[in-house]
Structure formats: structure tokens, C-alpha cells
Amino acid sequence: MIRPVANSDLLCPEMFRGADAVPPSIRAAIAHRLEEVTEARGGLLHACGAFNSLYFDYDPRLRRYARDPDPDCFVTISAGGDLPVLPTGSFVRLTRGSRELWGEVAAVLGAAADVDEDGWTKAARSGAPADADRDRQRVLIDTDVFGPLSPSESIERGRWVRPGGGLENGQLLGSVPSTWGDISARDQIGSFAAYLAGPARTLLDVGPLPGWLASDSPAVSDADMARSIRTAVESLAEIMSTAPGLRTWGLYARPKAEAAVFAASEAFAEVRRSVCRPAPGDQARYSALWPLLDVLVGADGPGDGLGGVAGVALTIDANLALADATTSPSLPGGIDLRVDDVWQHGGIWRTQRLPVAEFLRALDPLDPAGIGFIESSDSSAPGLASGSSSAASREGDEPREREQGASRAAVVHIDDELVVLTAAVCQDDLTNGRLRLTRAVLDLLPPGELILQLHHDGAPGTGDGTLQQVRRRQDMLLGVRWPSSAPPGLHLTVAAARAGRRLVATSVRLAHPVDVAGFGTVRWECDETLFSLGTGLGISEEAAQSWEPWAPSLTRGSWRPAVAALEHLVVEALKRDGDQGPADSRRLDGRRLTAALFGPDVRSTALLWTVIHTCEDMAVLGLLTQSPGPASGPDVFTWWPSTPEADKARTAAEWGGDDGSGQPLSRRWIRPQRRRLPADQQASLVARLDYAKWRVEVEGADADTELPPGTTFVHGHLKGSGPGRPWHRHVPQDLEDNSGNG
């Protein structure tokens, strides 16, 4: 295990480009250091705090930052005053007259007031969005990160934490503005990046980020800075999730051993008994963890209420143990347990008796879908609580099982910003202009008429891609203008931003069209049963095997994870709305692509990053290419058609040709090289190991792997973007330069 002597050894430009770009040796060293920092900071570390610990040099041995940041950049909190947005990781000054106390925000949780003391929560609270103006939050302050308090500081902290002092149990409790500019105050990474790139920007001067960005463009905007910080924090969150000594819940990390101790404790057994039981009448129960744990902890003795870093750590442990219980034999029989809201009170869990509706069976129980808020909407959400007799008897509810020839729909992804589903459309619905999406899905969207953008892949002259105004009724959309070429059973992928009114639907063209006797050529994916019922024709076994559905890639976890089900929609949006490039390719950056998918009126940072991360995964898989945007703008994603001309143009762009930036890619690459150091410095262990690995990869096992004294190793990278993959990995084997000098 590598043990770097300073956090500065771990700050590399790759971290600001994504976790996958960080060399394995540095990644392992970062993971080990974050394990140490988590232990030193009371057993709790948020990804934003992880960024601070590396950038501002937190020493886990001394349990403090090696140097004090400039307090003029701290957020000032006055005793008895209103609370501003305080993202996790921000530095604060608690002031009372001429006295002040410094700290760092260790955690932020929702703190809605309409929750009972034992954690019982009404359904409408679980998954509910923030109010338009203010959002009630619980902000946990760590006042020990700058080292042991002086006697006067200890006295001042005592004044703050006493009843009525404003920081009872180490927490600020109150309402904050719902947004920071156009960023939700609940978006901890986004608001933290806006804090460091804005009012606290001079804090970054102690580290290398401003210099790295300025090497490409002297005028670095706040948006450029915030984008780099966001990427770095997400990289650290991913590295924490793979650290062998940590367990993570969302953006929080806990020592694995401590989480295991709680999971085996009597305290968790009591939590499980309280959470894993339906409400009276077999209704779904919603349980908020912070107040529930507060009751259990308070029962141990007077004055022992939940609070501070230890309180958040206990809440994270409870979430982890409940997550394990969703697939554990210890879960009471006949019970469906799932997390429904990860923001409010550290987590709201939903419990109901089996069976659950098909809508819920399709969802990951650890994917917070806000079902409680959906169920409590005015129009209700029929079919969500199949085990509930009252839910099943509402007028207008969908039948639990559709007849054989009816259209079908299944949710494949849902989160607080986005819903994606697949649908198969029967002949009757094609004839009558209907699209069935389930009542529950339509209840996720704003009331009123909706806009459907239907893209029937490869069918010109059908109004392809045009916007249709449609109306809803119960579980369906009415007034859909279907293309005449749409066959019965047509498969669609449908996506909608929950804050917008536009649904994007696209069919999927078969790689190899299938000839069906009596019908002709079928060019699109179809449901075999609905096709046969709609045409009265049988399908040969050979033809049925050719109707392979679209197979999305696997996704990886991050703050806003990639959504594999979006991949085909991304391709169609690029083909439909992208700027034309060489060989009829199409390209858009992440912002414009998100607008093309969900409409320009949807402005959600979280949704934007979901789209970007999906495109990044597609680029790794070769479905798209990714290149830097002009003038340090956002990355551009390009779709290439399957033609010889496009293959040649794509190869030229990837291996040194014109990628649309106006200059060959190879001219913007900095080749790997040895760089001479000042006379009193030597290369770090990480640099020596990376140099040795590079030489072996380029020249083989007999290569000279010793880095000459007084030099360090610089990876090959795009100018201004930081080190990337070694140069030889971008060059075909027959073009490699084996001289060893890059």
C-alpha cells in the first residue's frame, strides 16, 4: 500500500477529469488516505469534505488542516440570524458579537417539520420537492477540523451548543433559500462547487487548480471552475465507494468495521422492528430515520439526543443496514422494504405488505423514487400499493393484469428528475391514436396537456420528430399521430423529465430486417405476441430470434449515475438535432443535448449531469466519441453513421485528424516526458511507479524503468486538460514510437 507523505502528492489533474482517468496507483493512494481521514474525522466523510481534505491538506495524524484557510472566505453565521445556503464542505464562522468560532459543514439533511417524533411520516412528505422559496434543513457543523480549541473557543462553543444557543447538539436547524442561483440547495455538490468557484474562490489559490485551468485559457470563468470542482468531487465519491475499508451511502462514507458493528447491534434490531412493519390497515408505512434514532438514542438517558457528526454517522449506518436487509433472510416475510427519499431526515423508508404493483416490482428498492409523494397527489397513483384494498378500489384504477392483446408498459428507471420506460403498442391503440404509459407515470408529470416528440427510427416522410400536443386520460395519452409504417406491437423507449411537459419516444430499428409472410418486411423492434394478434399472422422461430431488443450497457454509480435506458434516445436526439460534422456525423454538447431530449424549458443541473454521464459511458463503449469543446467549453459528443466514409473520418478524428476543433488532435497532445525538477526536489513514489509502468507498457519487460535522479514523469495529455491516457494507447500498434522518449 502506498503511503504518500502529503496530500499534495495526490492532487493530480486527472482527478478533475473523472475517476476513470486517475492512474490506479494514485487512485489506491487516495482511497487509503480517505480511509485515514474518515477515521480521524469521527468516522464520517462526505465527498465534498474529501475534496477539502486533499486540496487544503487535512492531516489525519494531527486531526486538523495543516494550515488555516482565509476566514474572509468563510460563510458568516450570526447567532439568531437567518441561515444562508450552507453546502456540505463549506467553511463557516459562527459569530456572537466580537467572538467567533470556526467550523466546516460536515453534513446537510432535510428537516421537514411535519414528521412525528418516532419517525412516522405522512406519504406526501416522502419525495416531495422543496418549496419555491425556503427549504428547512439540518446543518451539522464540525468545529474540530482546525485543531484543538483554545480555552476561549471552548467557552464560545459551550455558549453555542447550550439550549437556545443556536447550535444545539452541533447542528443548525432552520429554513434556507431553496436555490443557490439556478442550483438547488439540495444539490450538495453543485452548491459546494458554486461556493468555492464564487465567494470562496481565493481559497483555491493555495492549490494547483487555478494554474491548471489558466494554462489552457487565461480567463477562467466561475462556470469553468465550478465544473472542474464538481467533476473532482464526483471522482472522489466514486473512489470512496471502492475503498476497501469504507462503505458508502450516497455521498457519505463510513468505516466498514463500524458500520458492521451497528448492523449487529440491538439498536439496529429495534430500528428494523420499527421500520419493517406496515401501517394500520395494511397501508404503506413511511419512516424517517433521524427522529426515530433520536428517540432510541434519547432513551439511553437524559440529554443524549442525536446530534453532531456522530448522529449523522449513526443515520448512515442505519441506512446501510436497512439496505442490506432488503435482500436479507432476516426481513419479515411478506414485506416489501425500500428507500423512498434519501434527503429528508437522513432517509425515509417505505414498507408495505406483498404483493406490490408491477410498477414497484420493476424498481430497485435502493432507488429513491418518491412513491409517497406520487401516491398522495390529487389524482392519486393507482396500482402503486397493490397490497392495499383501498388503493385497488379507487374509481378509474387500472386493472392489475391487462388482457393479452393490450399495450404494455414497464418502468426501467426512475429518480427525482427523470423517468424512463419501455412500451409495446397494440394495433387497437395505433388505430385510435393512444399511447398507454400507466397512470402512475403520468402522475409524475405536471398537470395539463403534454408534448410528445415521436421519433420513428429510419422512417422518412412521416412527420418524424415533430412535436405533437397530446392530452391525458387515466393511464394513456390521446391524440397521438402514429406513422403509417408503425407495425403492431411496436417497441418504444419513452423518457420524460419530471419537471417538464415533453415526452420523448423513439422506436428501435432492427439491425437486420425480418420478412414475415403475408405482411412484408418488419424493420423495427416489436412485441411478438402483439404483432401476431394485430396482424393475425404467425411468426417463424427464426424471425422471432432476430427481434433482439436494444441492449443498453451496464451503468456505474456516481452522484448522478448514467442511465443505460437513455442510450438509444441520446443517439436519436443527436441524429435528429445535432450539428452536422464530417461524413454526416452529428454532435452536441451536454447542455444542448439535454435541451434536445427534454425541451429548453427544463433547466435541471442534476438532469444535465445524468445525460453527460450517460454519454461518457457511451463514449467508453464506442457508441459515441467525446472531445473537448471549443474555447474550454463543455465536452462535445459525436454520433457517427455506419458508412466507410464515417469510419475513415472517425479514425482521423481519434488518431490525429480534424475533430471539429480546427486543429489536428495530435497537435494538442502533450507527449509523456521526463521533466527536470528544481535542485532540492525529487520525484514522488507515485511518479516513479507510473514512469516504470509506462516504460514496461511501451518497451516490454526488459525496459529501463529507473527514473533519472532530479526528474519526474509527466503523462501524455491534451493541452490544458491535464494528464490523460499514456500517448501510446492512442496510437495504432504499427505507428508506435518505441524509442522510449514518447
N, C-alpha and C positions, 0 to 999 in steps of 0.2 A: 504494500500500500504506500502510495506517495504521500509524504507529509510536507507540504510547502511551508516555508518559514514565514511567509507573509501573504495576505490576501491579494496583494498586487500581482503576485505570480499567476493568479487565477483569472485576472481580468484580461480577456482576450477579445479581439474584435468579432470572432466567430459567435460569441455569446449574444451579440446584438444582431445576428442574422438568423438565429434559430438553433435549438438544441441539437439538431442533426448535424449542424456544421461544426460543433465543438469537437476537437480531437478527443479520442477515447481516453488518453492519458490525463488530459486536463479535466474531462468530464468526471473521471473517477476521483480526481483530487478535489474537485468542487463538491461532489457528493459526500466525501469524507469530512471536508471542512464544515459543511452544513449540518452533518450529524453532530459535530462538536458544538456548533453554535446553538443548535436546538437544545442540547443538554444544558448549556451554560445559561440559556435564557428561560429557564424554568420549564423546559420540556415542551415548548410551543414555538413554532416559527411559521409565519406567513410568507408567501413568495415575495411580497414587497419588502418585508423585513430581511429576507435572504439577500435581496439586491443591496439593501443598505449595508448589511454585514460585510459584503465583499467590496463594495465601492468605497465605503467610508471606513473600512478596516476595523471591524469589530474583533477584539482579541478574546477568544473563549477562555483562555487561561486567566486573564485578568477580569473577565466578565464586564467589559466596558469597551467603548470605542477608543482606539489608540489616540485619537485627537478629537477635540470638541468641534463640531460644525459651527458655522457662523450663526449665532442666535438671532440675528436680524432677519434671517430667512425662516424662522420658526413661526408657526401659527399661534397667535396670542389668544389665550382664553382667560377672560376676566371672571372672577367669582360672581355668580349670579347673573352673568350675561347670557345672550343668545349664543347658540352653537353654530359655527360655520360648518361647511363640509370638511370632515376630518378623515381622509382616506387612511387605510392601514399603511403604515410606513412613514407617515408624515411626522415631523418633529414639532413639539408644542412647548409653549411657555405658559404655565399656569400662574397668573398674576393676581395678587391681592395687595393693592396699594403699591408700596415700594418693594415688596417681597415677591419673589418668583421661584418657581420650581420647574425644572426641565423634564421632558419625557418624550417617549416615542409611542405612537399609536400601535398597539400590538394586535388588535382585532376590532372589527366592527360587525355588529349583528343588528338585525331588525328587532324592534322593541314595541310592537303594536300593543296598545293599552287594553284592547278588548279580548284578553286571554285570562282564563281563570288561574288562581294561584296554584292549582295542581296540574296545570298544563293543558286542561281541556280547552279546545279551540273550536269555534264555530267554523263550518266549512268555508264560508265566504272569505275568511281571512287567509286560508292556505292558498298561496299562489297569487294573491291579489296584488295588482301593481301599486306603485307609490302614488300618493295623492299628487295633484297638479303642482302644489306649491311646497309643502313640507312633508318630511318623512321622519317618523320617530325612530331613533337609533340608540343603541347601547355601544358606547365607545370605551374600550379598555385601554388604559394608559399604563405603560411600563416606565416607572421613574428610576429604575436601577441601571439603565443601559449606559449611563455616563459615569459609572463607578459608584463607590460608596458615598452616601450623602454626608455632607458636613453637619455638625450639630444644629446650625441654624436651618439647614434644609430639612433635616429630620423633624424639627419642630413645625416647619411650614407644611410638610406633608401630613403631619398629625392634624393640623387645622383643616386641611382639605378633606381628609377621609373620615372625620368625625361626622355624626349625624347632622345634616344641614350644611355641611362644608362644601358640597358640590361634587366631591369625588368619593362618595361612599363606596366601600368595597372596591376601590381602584377603578371606578367607572364613571363616565359622564353619561347622563341619561337625559335625553331631550329631543326635540324636533330640529332637523337641519333642512336647508334647502334641498329640494328634490333633484336638482341638477347642478353640475359644475359646467357652465357654458352649455354645450349641447351634449354633455356626458352625464349619464345617470349617476347620482350619488351612490347607488348600489353597485356600480361598476368599480370595484376597488382598484383594479389595475389601471383602468382608464383615468380615474380621478387622481391616483397617485402619480401617473405619468404627467398629467396636466399640472399637478403641484410642482414637481421637480423641473418641468420644462418652462414653467411660468414664474410664479412668485419666488420659488426657491432655486432658480436656475444658477445663481452664483455658487451654490453648494457643489455643483458638478465640476467646478473649476479645479477641485482638489484631485480629480481623477482624469483619465485619458479621453473620455467620450467627446468633449468639445473639439479636441485636436483631431481625433479620428474623423469626425464629420466634416471639419473645416478643410481637411486635406482634399476633399472632393469638391466642396463648394464653400467659398469664404463666408457667404451669407447663409447661416444655418437658421432656419425658421423654428418657431416653437413647435410647429407640427412635425417637422423632421426629428427634433429632439424627442418629442413625446412618442413618436412611432418607434424610435430606437429603444427607448426605455421600456415600452410595452413589450417589444419582442424579447428583450433581455429578461424581464420578469417572467414571461411565459416560458422561456428556456429554462430558467431556474426551477419553475414549478414542475416541469417535465423531469428535470434531473432529480429533484426531490422525490418524485413518485417512483423512481427506480433505485434510490439509495438503499442499500441492503439493511441499514439499521433504522429506517424510518417507515412509518405508514402515513399515508396522506388521505385527507378528506377535503375535496375541493382544493383550495389553495393553502390549506393548513397542514403542517407536518407535526407528527408526534413520534417520540422514540418507540420503536416496535415493542420493546420489552415492557414499557409502562402501559401501553395500550392492551397488551395481553394480560397484565395483572388486573386491570379493571374488568376486562371481559370475563374473568374467572371469579369475580368478587360477588358478595352477597348484594352489594349496592346495585350492580347491573341486573342481578336476578330480580330485584324489586322493580327496576326500570322496565324490564321485559314484561313482568306481570301487569304493570300499569298500562303499557302501550299495546300489548298484543291481546286486546280484547275489544270486541265491537261495542258500539254504543247500545243503550237500551233499544229494544225493538229490532235488533239486528241491523241497525243503521251503521254507516261508516263512522268510525271514531277518528278524530284528528287530535294529536297530542304534541304540544310544543315542549321541547326538551329543557330549555333554560329554567322556566318556572317549575317544572317537575323536579329537576335536580336540585333546585333551590329549596324545595320542600324537604327532599330527602336529606340534603346536607344540613339544613337547619334543624332537622330532627335529632342531630347528633349532640346538640347542646345550644345554649343561648349565645347569640351573637356570631354564629357560624354560618351565616348566609353565603350564597355563591357569589364570587366576585373575583376580579383581577385575572391575571394570566392563568392561575390555577383553575378558575371557574371555566374559562374557555377550553382549557386542556381537558377538563372533565367532560364537557359537552362534545368535544371532538371524539373522545374515547367512546362515549355513548353512541354516537353516530356510527363509528366503525364497528362496534359490537352488534348493533342492530342490523347493519348491512350484512355482516356475517350470518346473522340469524335468519335472513330472508331465504337462505338456502340450507339452513341447518336442520337436522332431525329434531332439535330441541324446540323448534317452533310449534306451538299448539296446532293440532290437526284441524283442518277445515278453515284455516285462517289465511287471508292474503295480506301481507305486510309490505308496504312500500313507502319510500320517502316522497313527500309531495311538495315540499318547499324547503330549500336549504338556506334561505335568507332569514326568515322570521325566527327570532329566539333561538338561533343556532340550529334549527331544523324542526320541521313539523312532519310527523309520520302518520300515515293513514292505515287503518286496519278495518277490514270487513270480512264477513263470512264468505266462503266459497259457495257457489261459483261466482266468478266475476264476468263482466261483459267481455265480448270479443275485443272491443276497443282497448280494454285494460290488459287483456292477455297478450296483446301484441307489443306492450311497452315493457322496457327494462324496469324492474322495481326500484332501481337506483337512479332512474332518470326523473328528476322532479318535474312533473307535468302540470302542477297546479289544478288537479282534478277538483279539489274542494271549491275553488272559485268558479270553475265551469259549472259544477252541479248547482251552485246557488244562483246562477244567472236567471234573469226573469223568464227566459224561455225554457229554462232547465236543460238538462243534458241526458235525455233518455238513454237507457241501456248501459250507463256507466256503472250503476250499482245493481247488477243482476241479482244479487242475493237479497235485495230489498223489495219487499212486496209493494211498498208504496211507490217506489220508482217504476216498477213494472206495470202499474195500473194507471199511469198518467195518460190522459187522452192524447192521442196522436203519436204515442210512442211507436218506435219501430218494432216489428216482430223480432224475437230472439233468433230465429233461424229463417232465412229467406228461402223462398221456393226455388227449385232447381234452376229455372230459367231466368232468374232475376239478376240484375247487375250486382257486382261485388266491389267492395272497397275495404282496404286494410291499411291502418296507420303503420308506417315504418320508422318514423322519427317524430318526436315532439319535444320541444323545450319552451322556455319562456318567451322566445322570439319567433319560432318557426314551427310549422307543421308540414310534414311530407307524407303522402300516402300513395298507394297504387290502386288503380281501379280497372275493372273489366266491364265494358258497356254492352248490354244485351241489345238485340235487334229492336225490341219494343221501345227502348229509351232512345236509340238512334233515330227511329222514325218520328218520335214525339218530341225531340229536342230536349232531352233530360240528361243530367249527369248526377248520379247519386254519390254523395260523399259522406254519409252518416250525419245524423243530427248533431252528435257531439262535436264533430269537426267544424260544422258551420257555426256552432255556438261559440267557438273560439274567436271568430272574426267579428269586426264591428257590425252593428245592425244596419239594415238598409240594403239597397241594391249593391251588387258586386260587379267587378270587371273580370271577365275570363279571357285570357290570351291563350288560344289553342294553336299548337304547332303540330301539324300532321306531317311527320318527317318524310321529306322527299316527294311530296305530292303538290306540284306546282299548279297554279291556277285555281286554287280552292279557297282563296281568302286566307291563305296560310299566315299565321302570326298576327292577324288583325285582332283588335280589341272588341269584344262583344259585351254589351251590357246585359246582365242576366239578373233574374230575381230568384229568391229562395222560397222554398216551401217545405217545411218539415226537414226531411233528410236529403233534399235534392235541389239542384239548380234547374230553373226552367228558362226556355227561350234560347237554348244552345243551337247554333247553326253548325251541324256536323258536315264535314266534307262528304261528297257523294261516294268517294272511294273508301270510306271507313268500313271495314268488314265487321260483322257481328262478333262480339267478344273482344273488340279492340282493347289492347292494354294501354293504359296511360300512367304516367308519373305526374302527380299534381303537387305543387308546393305553394304555400302562402305565408307571408309574414303576418303574424297575428295582429300587428298594429295597422295593417293596410287593407285595402279593398280589392287588390288584384290577386287572382289565382293564375298560376302559370301551369298549363297542362301540355304534355308532349307525348306523342306516340313514339314507338321504337321500331326502326326499320330493321328487318331481318338481314343478317349478313348474306344469307343465301335464300332467295325467294322460293316458295313452295308452290307447286302446281297441284290443285285439287280438282279432280274430275267433276265436271258439271258446274264448276264455279269459275275456274280460271286461276290466275296467279295471285297468291297471297304474299304481299310484300311487307306486312307489318306483324309484330307480335300479337297473338290473340290467345284468348282462353279457349282451349279445345272444346270444352263442353258447350259454352255459349255459342261458339261458331257452328257446331253441329246442330244445336237446337234452332238457331236463327236461319240456317240455310237448308236444313233437312238433309244434309249430306254427311256421309261418314268420312273419316279421315284415316288414311293408311297409317300403320305404325311407323313407317319410315318418315312420313311427312310430320307426324307428331313429334318425333325425336328431333326434327330440325327447328322446332319452335322453341329454341332455348331462350329463356328470359335474360334481360340485361343483368349482368353480374357485377354489382358495384364492388369496389375494393374494400379491404379492411381499413378501419379508421384507427387513429391513435388519440389518446386523451390529451387535453390541454384546457386552457381556460374556456375557449370556445372551440370545441372539438370539430374536426372535419365531419361532414355528413355525407356518407357514401351515396345515399339515395339522391343527392343533388347532382351527381356527376353527369348524368345524361342531360339534365336541364341546363347545366353550365355549357355543355357542348352546343346544344341547340341555340342558346342565347348568343354565343359567340358567332355561330353561323348566321344567325338572323340579324344581329345588331352590331357585330364587331367591325372595326375599321379594316379595310382591305389591305393586305400585305402581299409580299412576294408569293407567286404561284397560287393566287386566290386564297391565301391564308386569311384568318380573321383574328383580331387582337383587341383586347380591352384591359384597362387596369381594374383593380378590385372595386373601386368606388363605382365606376361606370357599369361594370358587370352586375353589381348588386342592384343598381337602378334599372338595368335591363331586365333583370329577373323579377323584381318585386315592385317596380314603379319608382319614379323620382320623389314621390311624396313620403316614402318610408326612409327615415334617417335614423338608423339604429347602429351605433358603433358595434354592439355585440353581433348583430346580424352581418355586418360588413366583415368582421373577423371570421365568422363561420364560413362565409363564402371564400375568403382569402385562404384559410387553412385547407378547405376542400380543394381549391385549385393547386395549392402547394403539393398536396398528396397526389393529385393527378399528374403534376409535373414529374414527381419522383417515379410514377408508374409509366411515364412516357405518353400519357394521353394528351398532354399539353406541353408546351415549353414555357419557361419563365425567364424573363430578362429584366434588367434594371430599367426603370422608366426614365424619360428624358429629364435633364436638369434635376437629378436627385429625387424625382417624383416617385410615386408608388410603383411597385413592380408591375410589369405587363405580362399577361398570359395569352398565349397564341395557340389556336387550333389550326392544324394542317390537314388538308384533304388527302385522300389516299390516291395520289397520282405520282407518276415518275418525276414530273416537274417539281411537285411539292417536296418529295423525298430529297431531291437534289438541293432545293432551296433551304430545307430544314437542316440538312447536313452542313451546308455552307454557313448557316447562322450559328450552329452549335460548335463548329470547329474552326471558326475564324472568318466567316463571311459576314455580309451585311445583315444585321438583325433588326434593322429599322432605326438604329440609333445614329446612323450617319457615319459610322466608322467600323472597321472590322473588329470583331470581338477580340481577336488575338492582340490587337494594339492596345487594348485597355487592360490586359493581364499583366500583373507584376509576377515575373517568374520566381520560383523558390530560389533562395540565395542565402549565402552566409553574409552577415553584416558585422562589421567591426564595432566593438564596444569601447567605451572610454577606458583609460588605462587601469582604473581601480575597480572595474567590474568584470564579472564572469557570467557565463550563460547559466540559466537556471537548469535544474534537473529535468524539468518538463521539456525545455528546448533541446537538451542533449538527447533525450529519448525520442523526440519527434524527428530530429535530424537522422538518428540511427535508423529509425523505421523507414524514413523516406529513402535513404540510400539503399537499403535492402530491397525495397519495392522496385526501385529503378534499375539497380545493377545486379541484384541477386545476393545470395548468401555470402559470397566472397568479397562484398564491397567493404571499403574502409569506412567504418561507422563512427570514428572518433572526430568530434567537432574540434577544430583547431583552437588552442587557447586564445582568449581575447576576442572571440567571435560568438555570435548567436545565430539562430536559424529563423528565417522568415518564410512562411508558407507562400505558395503561389496564390494570388487573389486578384479580383477585379479592383482596379484603382479606385480608392475611396470607399470600398465596401468592406475592407478588412480581409484577412486571410480566408481562403476558401479551400476547395479540394486541391491536393497537390497537382501541379501542372500536368504531370504525365498521365493523370487519369482523364484528362480532357483531350488526349491526343491518340489517334489510332495507333495500334502496335507498330505498324510498319513506318510510322513517322516519328517514333520516339527518338529523342536525343539521349544516348546513353553515355554521354561524356561525364556525367556527374555534376556538371555546373549549371543544370537547368537550362 
